[in-house]
Amino acid sequence: MNNKKLHLRALTLAFMLAASSTAMATVIPVTLINTTGNLWSAHIGNTPTGSPFSDTFTFSPPATPGSSAWTLLVNASFSGTGLGNILFTSASLNGNPLYVNSISGGGNSFSLALLTSTMVSGPLSLTVNGTSTGGSYGGNFAVQMAPVPEPETYAMLLGGMGILAMLARRRKT
């Protein structure tokens, strides 16, 4: 009987821990705007409601093959009270880590997450993890989309290859 109570308590505790850790995770959908040419961008950020936090930004439209993305997220707090501080612990885009650095002292903090130009393709997901005593962070996310050939381009390529094949065959005879 005692064993069953112990197992029930352990199971209840495990469930409560799992529920509390997922309560701090936030998924934020972001629509990229085509600003000029093939450059798509959006302002991103959040005000985490708990600490530690995990925010996941999902972007649409997906990146075309051969595209490159970059971002910079920043939080600066000069309150002297320690309130409003956000310290990034890790960040990644589709599993590729971002450079993360946090400096704090005297109740002030500066934290950044930086992704330099990185090749990307398909659906994009940026995950930001950290601790918060209130406050928010923000920055810009940009993708230089690689151009996608139009169907007419493929038709001209196939037509040109057909002409070359015909000329090569004609030359043999």
Beta strands, then each sheet from edge to edge (+ up, - down):
strand 1: 25-31
strand 2: 33-36
strand 3: 39-46
strand 4: 53-77
strand 5: 86-93
strand 6: 96-97
strand 7: 99-105
strand 8: 108-132
strand 9: 137-144
sheet 1: 1+ 4+ 8- 5+ 6-
sheet 2: 1+ 4+ 9- 3+ 2-
sheet 3: 1+ 4+ 8- 7+
end
